[in-house]
Amino acid sequence: MSKPTRKRWKDPGVVMVITLSVIALFVWIWWPTETFVGGISLAGWAMFVCFFIWLFLTTVYVVWMERLEKNK
């Protein structure tokens, strides 16, 4: 098995998977089931906010990939 190179760690797909995994781990580790704000649990609010974070990250990923392909 080859050792991951620095270029592989800068791949947009790898960066996005790591970022989304960290966000998901944060929500699953800190799963506030008994705390409610506005009648909705904080876990629900966290999932709602994460939707916009994931949307932003997806846009960044697409732009990043387009630039990489344009430069090739």
C-alpha angles and dihedrals in degrees: 000000000000122000113251110256126221090252091056091054089054092054109122093228093053092046092050094047092050092047094048091046091053091050092048092047090051092053094044095046092046100043105162104195100163101045115090130189116185091351093302124102118246089245089062091049090048091053090048093051091044089059090066092044090052091046090053092047091049091052091049090049094052093048091046092051092047091053092048092051092045091054093052 
